[in-house]
Amino acid sequence: MIKHIFFDLDHTIWDFDRNAQETLMELFEHYNLPSLGLDSPQNFIQTYTENNHQLWAEYHLGKITKEHLRSERFSKTFKELGVEPDLVPLAFEEDYVRISPTKTNLFEGSEKVLAYLQQKYTLHIISNGFKETTLTKMNLSNLNPYFEHVIISEDVGVNKPDPAVFTYALNKAGATKEESIMIGDSLEADIRGAQDFGMRAIFFNPLNRDKPADVKQQIVHLEELMLLF
């Protein structure tokens, strides 16, 4: 029955945390953050990652704006680590947004799996990521050839899990719910969003966290998809 496979991008194909870590290590040195009392890049990255994940969860649900997310994630991190607001590097967020999308680390097996699936199905992206960064990631990571459509929530006007995103995506692809499936890492945005809409979904769970009871199917490695399809 399945003809169309819709993938999330960040944390599913494009390794967001690894690419963010590389960028933050570069910026940690560039801005000499130890001079501000931040001696541990690992602690800085961990604190940022926790804040960023929390803010993205709120953004998925429409609780905050893109501008709030971008202004808050680093200011909150520096504040929690004891840096006075007037000492926070003003261009830190701007540099992060400029550099991070140019990183090209993908989850292991991504290209192999996409090449395999592309022979049998029509592949698409549905991303809540910001438009300009999403397009940069797709281009520099050489992902565009695998996907028929790249649906970005900013173009729709609402984020996953809003059913309007899935309606827009299916209309764009010329697909039905019954012949479509969503694969992503976010329980709320990707999995429950798709399931509540009436689409099948597969939870990508590379950290092998406990699977909630309402999640019907999961994988911990992308290459498992080659056994399922």
N, C-alpha and C positions, 0 to 999 in steps of 0.2 A: 504493500500500500504506500510506503514512503517514497516520495519523489523529490522532496525539497528538505534540505537540512540547513537549519539556521543556527549559526554559532555566535556566541558572545566573543568579544575580542580580548579585552583586558582580563588577565588572570585565567584565561581559558586557552588562547593561542599565543598571544603576546604576553611574555612573562613580566608582568607589571612590577612585581616586587624586586626581581633581579635587576631590571633596568633602572628602577628607582634607586636601588642601592648603589649601583655604579655611578649614577649621576650625583647622588648625595656625597659619596666619597670624594668625588672631584671637587664639589663645591665646599666641602668641609676643609679641604686643603687650600683652595683658591681664596676663601674668605678668612683663613687662619682662625677658625673657630676656637682653638685652644686659648687664643688671646682673650676670648670672652668668657673663659672659665669652663669651656666644654672640652674635656680631655678625652672623652670616649666617643669615637665616631659610631661605634655599635649602639651605644645608649641613645645617641641622637637619632640614628636611623630607626631604632625600635620605637622610640617615643613618637616620631613623625608617622611611622607606619600605622600605629594604633590610632592616632588622631585622624589620619587620612582615611582609613577604613571606616571609622565612625561617621565622618562627614560625608563620605560617599554613600553610606547607607541612608543617611538623611536626605541626600540629594536624589537618590533613586525614588524615594517616597514623596518627593516634591516639597519637603519641609524647609529646604534652604535653596538659595539660588547658586548658580555657577560662580558669581562674583563673591558671594559669602564663602563658599568652599575655598576658593583660591586665596582670599585674604586671611582666612582663619587658620588654615592648616599649619602654616609655619609660625605665625604669630603665637598661636596656642602652644606649639612645641617649644619655641624659645622661652616663653613665659614659664612653662612648667619646669624647664631646666634652669630657671633662675636668672635669665638674661634680661636686663632692663630694656624696656621697649625702645628707648632712644638709641640703644646700641645695636639693635637688630639691623643687619644689612638690608637696605631698602630694595635692592635689585635681586635678592635671593630667590623669591618666587618667580620673578620674570626669567631669571637664568635657568631655573629648574624647568619651567614650562618650555623654554627654548631648547634645552639640551636633551631632556628625557625622551621625547618622541623620536629622537634620532638614534636611539639605542635599538638594537635588532635581535635581542635575545628572545627566542621563542621556546615554548615548552617542548621538551624532548619528544621527537617523533612527529611534530606538527606537519612539516612539509611532506613527509612520507605518507601520513594519514590523509592529508588533504588531496594529494595526488591520486591516492587509491580511491577515495570517495568521489572525486570529481569524474571518474570514469563511469560511475553508476548513478549519480544523483546530481541535482543542481544545488550548489552551495551558495549561501548568503550570510552576511554579517548583520546582526542587530546589536548596536552598541549604544550605551548611555554616555559614552565618552564624549568629550568636547569635539566639535566638528573638525577644527583645524588640526588638532593633535591626532585625531583618529586617522585622517587622511594622510598625514605625514608618516605615521606608524605603518599603515598599509603599504605605502609607496616604498619607503626605505627598507622595509622587511621583505619586499618582493612578494606580497600576499595577494595583490590585486588579480593576478591571472587565475587564481583558484575560485574567485567568487563572482557570481552573476550580478548581485546587488549588494551595496553597502548601505544599510539603513541606519541613520544616526538620529537619536531621539531629538536633538535640537531642530532637525528639519521637520519633525512631526509636531513638536510643541509640547510634548509630555514625555516622561521617561517610562521605561519598563519599571514596574509591572502593570502600568496602565494598559487596559485592553486595546486602547486606540493605537498603541505602537504595533501590536501584533496584527491588528486589522490592516493597518497601513502596509506592513511588511508583506502580508499575504496578497493584498491587492497589487502591490508592486511586482511580486513574483508570479502573479497569476496562479496562485496555489490555494488549496483548501486546507482546513484544519486537519482533516483525516489523512492527507498525504504529506503532512509536515511534522517536523520534530525540532525541538529547541535543545541546544547543548550549551551549558554555561556553568559558572562557578557560584553565582549568587542565588541563594535559596529563595529570597524574596523576589528579586527582579527577574531572574531567568526561569527558575523552576516553578515556583508557585504562580508567578505571573502567567507562564504558558499553560500550566495545568488548569488554573482558574478560567482561562480563556477557552479551554477545550482542546488544547494541543498536548501531545505527548512531550515529555521532557526527560533529558538525562543529566543528572547532577555530576559535574566534573569536580572531584574531591581529592586533589593530589596530596593533601595532608592527611587523608584517611580519617577525618573526624567522624564522630558518631552520626549515622544517617538518621534523620528524623523519620518518624513513621509515615508521614504523608508523602515522602519522596519515594516514588515507585522504582526508580532505577538510578544507579550511579556507576561511575568508573573512577579509578584512581590514576590511570595512565591513558593518554589519548590513543595509544595503539590498541587498546581494547575495542575501539570502534571498528577495527578491521575484522574482528571476530563477530561483531553484532550486525554488520551490514554487508 
